[in-house]
Structure formats: C-alpha cells, structure tokens
Amino acid sequence: MAFAEGVRPGAEVRLSELTKTYGSVVAVAGVSATIDPGSFFTLLGPSGSGKTTTLMMVAGFVYPTRGEVFVDGAPVAGLPPQKRDLGMVFQSYAVFPHLTVYQNIAFPLEVRKVPSAVIRQRVGEALELVRLEGYDRRLPRQLSGGEQQRVALARALVFQPRVLLMDEPLGALDRKLRAHMQLELKRIQRAVHVTVVYVTHDQEEALTMSDAVAVMRGGRVEQLGTPAELYEAPVSPFVADFVGESNFLDGTVVSVTGTRALIRTEAGLEFSGTPVAAGRSSRPSTSPALPTATVFPSASTTTTSASRVISSTAWLTYTMGIASSSRNRST
C-alpha cells in the first residue's frame, strides 16, 4: 500500500516505574513494560484500574509523579504532547465538526507546514487506507459513528507517527461494528507498521487484537503477557476471572507430583493443575480450551514434601464440561 511505503517501522516504547498520584490518591503505581516495535500492546482493566491515566502519561496529557517514558530509548516524559510526535485516537473521536473530512485529516500536516502537494497526496493515501475514498467533502455530521472513527484514525496516522495511542476508540460503536472495526484496526496497523498502545476494558477485544496485554488492577499491572499466556496461565484469581469466564469451587490440594497438583473438591471431583507457587495452598483455574487447571496460592501456607501437600486448602475455577475431572471412588 502506498501509505506504508518508506515508513519507518514502529518505535519501541518503554515504561519505567510510571507513577501518578493526586494528593493521597495513587492512580498509577510503578507501571513498567517494554512494548516491541510494530506490536499491538493493550492496557486492559476495569474502570478505575489506571489504564487511561497510564496512556495519558505516554501521550503527555498527564505528567508522571515519578518514572519515565522512553521512545526508542529517548526519554519523553518531560516533553509536551506536541513534541512527542505520537498519534492519538480518543474514545469520542474529537473530529472538528466545522471541518470537512479532508480538512480534518489534513490538519496535522498543515500545522507542521507540510507543502500543499504533499498534503493532498498524504490525505488521499490516508482516505484509501481507512476506505473512505469519496468522503473528503463531507462534514462529520454527515457520517456514521464508524465513519467518524475512521476519520479520527486517518488524522492520527496521516503524519506517519511511529507510535499510535488509542483510548477505547471502539467504545461508542455497536457490537457488530466493533467486531468489524477490530479487524480493520489490525489490518491498518500491519499496513503502516506502527506501534499501537491501546486501552480497553473489553476482554474479547484485547485478546483478539493484541500481541501483548497488561492486565491492570488498582493502578498496578497484575499480569503482563501474550493473550495465550493470560488465558492459559493466569497468575491470580483476578486475572483468571477478568480475562475468562470462570466458576469457583472449594477444594483441597491432596498431592503434588513434580509440577502437577491434585485438587479434590468436597463433592469428590478431582482435578490436575499446575501450581503458580509450589508449597502453598492454592486456587486452580481452568478455561474453556484447557483440560487442566492453573493453581493459585491462597492466604494460608502449607508443608510440602516431594509428593504431597499437607493441610492445604484450594479454590477451583471450573468451566462446566471442559476441565478433566474424576469422581473420588472412596467418597
């Protein structure tokens, strides 16, 4: 695609101990992550988890209390937004209502004093990229929500940034259009080789689109990994419950063999799981695609030997009909 020709690959973004406090309130606490060049990275979490504040610190709209943001190794936390050269798409789109589609997309180039001939070429390429050819003379009020979102995306990409920040850009769209735009965003991201830092509370959206996901809770990163790692090996009950659909059952860890633990419920069902921390009481989790469980530590501790766990209590997440189980014949 012409728009991608000659564009440098996306930049590496590194967050180092990012912290933001408002008086005694800690909004973000010590967030660190390395985002690979050209990858799609998502900050996922419930409302109030600190994901948008983290994104705003990367963008420059919020200055961190402590910590640093590096783009290709260069510190940018002290720079204003316009000096960071990052693309930004807001949830509300923020298109200018009095400007046409062409004028909206051309705006970042005009403020950068790009020659008119280059502006016409770049805007045409951007319209082609987001599949809005022929819409250049329309005003935002003449567009659907999905079309306005595409205009905002084209405007964020037209000056060819190496990093694109997106704050829940699909939140206002209906379910069918959201699913379509997820595919479109991935197509566009691959076409222009840009690094994307994306914020959402939608688990399916994060798992579908991302190369890596940081699950946030209470201003901290609960787990950072690929979608497969989050789904198959969550490190805490919160991640297991937030990322996938889970049911919790009480049970007891009756033995440990190597890296496998045997958990027995009060009803006599037995499950095999992989402990997150050996030698502690546990909470296993299963997901619909897996026949076994991941075992999470609970508050109590246990005494262990090579083959068994003594006096331990476990909690079990179980998806009906999926996890492998057996009825204890002695009960």
N, C-alpha and C positions, 0 to 999 in steps of 0.2 A: 504494500500500500504506500502511496506517495507520501502520506503524512509521516510515516515512520522512517523514510529514507534519510540517512545521515544523522539520525537522532542518537545521542549517546545513550548507553544503557543506563537503567535506573541507578540511583546512588544508594550506597549503604547508609542506613540510619541507625545510630546507636544512642540509646537512652541510658544514662548513668545516674543511678540513685536519685531519680527525679522525685522531688517532694514539694508539696504545696500545702501551706497552712493558712487558715483565715482566723486569726486570733488563736483560740484554744482548739479550734476545729481542724483536724487533719483530713484534708480532702484526698491527697495522694501521698503515699509513704514509701519512699525508697524503690521506685519502679525502675528496673533495669532490663534491657532487652537489646539484642542486636538483630536488625532487620536486613536480610540479604538483598543485594542489588537486584532489582527487577522482580522482586517477590511480592506476593499479596499477603499482607500481615493484618490480622484483625484483633482489635481490643474488644473482648466480649464480656458482658456482665450485666447484672440487673441495674435498675435505676439507683443512683447514688453510690455506685461502686468506684467512681473516679475515672472512668474510661474517657469521657468527653473532656474533663479537665486535663488529662494526660495529653490528649490530642491537641488541645488549645495551647499547651506549653510547647509542643512541637511546632505549631503554626506561628507562635509568637504573640497570640492574643492574650495569653496569661504568662506571666514571668514566674519561674520556679522560685520557691523559697530557698531550696538547695538543689544541687545536682546540675547536670549538663546534658545538652542535646548536641550530638555530632552528626554532621552530614558529610560523608566521605572523609571523616577524620577531622573536619574543621568544626570548632565549637561555634554554635549559633544562638545559644540561649540568651545572650545579651543583645542580640540584634532585633530591630523592629520587624514586623511581618514582611514589609515590602523589600527588605534587604535579604530575605532568606530564599527568595526565588522558588517558592513552593506553590503548587496548585492546591486549590481548596474548593470543595463542594459541600455546601451546607444542606441540612435537612429541609430548610424552607426554600432551597434553590437560590434565593436572593438575586433573581434576574431583575434588571431595571425595567419597570413597567412602561416607561415612556420611550424606550428604545426598541428598534426592530431586532429581530433575531440576528441579522448581520451586525448591527451596531453593538449588541451585547457581546457577541463573540469577538469582535474587533477591539473592544475596549482595552484589554491588557496590552495589546500591541501598540495602540495609539499612545498610551501613557509611557511606553518605552521608546517612543519616537521612531518606530519602525516605518520604513518607506511605504507609501500607499500601494505600490505594485506588489510588494511582499505581503502586505496585509490582505489584499484581495486573494492572493494565492493561498495563504495560510487559512483564511476563513473558509474558502472553498474546500480545501482539504479536510478541515475540521467538520464541515457540514456533511461531507461524504463519509467521514469516519463514523459519525453518530446517526447516519442515514436520515438526514433532514434536508437533502437537496430540494430546492424549490421553495423552502420555507423562509428564505432570507429576508423577505419584506414584511413578514407577519409580525404583529405585536404579541407580547406574552399572553394577553387576554384572549387571543385567538388560538391558543394552544391548549392541549390537554395537559394534565399533570405529568404524564410520562414524557411528553414532548418538551415541557419546560425543564424537566430534569436533564434531558439530553442537551439542551442549550447550555445549562449550567456546567455540564461536563465538558462540552466543547470549549467553553470560555476558559475553563481551568486548564485545558490541555493545549490551547492554541499557541501559547508562547513556549511550548515544549519544555516543561519543567521535568526534572529528573525524579521528583517525589510528588505524589498526589495524595492529599489528605481528604478523607470523606467522612462526614459526621452524619451517620444514619440517613443516607441520601434516598433510600427507598421506603422510609417510614411512612410517608403520606400516600403511598400507592396501594391499590387493591391487590389481593393475593395473586391473582393471575398475572397482572402486570409486573408485580415484584419478581415472580419467577422468571418472566421473560427478560427483565432488566438485569437480573443476576447473570444470565448467560451473555447479555450484551456487554456488561462491565468486564467480564473475564475476556471476552473477545477483544475489546478495545485495549485492555491492559497488556495483553500479549502482543497486539499490533504495534503499540508505541513503546514497549519495553520499559514502562515506568514502574517505579517502586510505589506501591499503594499501602497506605496506613488507613485502615478502615475501622469505624466504630459501629457496633450494633449490639442490641440486646436479643437479637433473633438467633437462636442456636442453629437452626437449619441453614440459615443464610451464611453464618460463619463457617460451618463445616463444609458446605457446598463450594464456597468460593476461595477459601484461604489455603495458602501454603503453610502458614503457621498461625497459631491462635494463642493469645494471652488471656486467660480467664481471670477477671478481676473481681475482688470482693473487699469491701471496706477500705478502698484506696490502695490495696496491695495486689500483687499478682499471685493468685492461688496456684496456677499451673501454666507453664509455657511449653508448647509442643505442637506437633502436627495434629491435624484433625483426627487421624487414626490413633495417635498416642492418647489424646484426650478421651476418645471413645472407648478404647480397648484397655487403657491402663490409667484411669483417673487416680490422682494421689490423695483425694479426700472425698468424704461423703458429699460435700457441697458440689464439687466438680461432677461427680457421678450423677447427682440429682439434677444439676442445672443443664448439663450437656445432653443427657439422655433421659428417657422415661424409665423410672425405676420404682420398685416396691421394696420396702424394708421389712425384713423378718428377723426376729431374735434367734440366736443360735449360739453354740459353743464350739470353740476350736478344740477338737479331741486329739489331733495328732498333726505333726509336721514331718514330712519326708523330703529332704532336700529343699527345693524351693516351693514345694506344694504343701498346702494346709488342707485338712479335712474338717469341715464345719458341719455340725449336726443341729438341726432345729428342734424345738420342743415337740413337734409332730413326728420327728423321726426321719425327716428328709436329710440326706447327706449331699454336700456339695464340695467340689475340689476347687481350690483357689490359690492364687499367688500372693503371698504376703507382701505388703509395701514395706513393713518393718518387722523382721523376724524377732520372736521373743516377746511380743506384746499382744495383748488382747486385740481383737480385730473386728473390722466391719467389711465384709466382702461385697462386691458389686458385680452384676452381670449386665450385659447389653444384648439387644436382640440378635446380633450377629455372632455372639460368642457362646460356646458351650460351657465355659468355666467362669470363675469369679476372680475379681481382684480384692484382696483382703486389706482393709483399712485398720490402722490402730485405733483403739478406743482409749478412754482415760485411764483405765487400770493397766497394771503391768503383770507379767507372768514369769514363771520359772520355766526354763526350757532345757531339753536335752537334745540329742541328735535326732530323736524320732518323735518327740511328743511335746505338747504344751500343757502345763498343769494349771488348773484353776483359772481358766480363761473364759471370757465372755465375748461373743461375736455378734455383730449385726450384719444382716444379709440383705443385699438388694437383689431382687429376682424378677425376671420378666417371665410371665406365665408361659409355660410350654416351650421355653427356649433353653434355659440352663439345664445341664445334665444333672440328674438327681437320682437317688435310690432310697427306698424305704428301709429303715433300720429293722431288720428282721427280729431283733431281740426285744423290741418295744411293742 
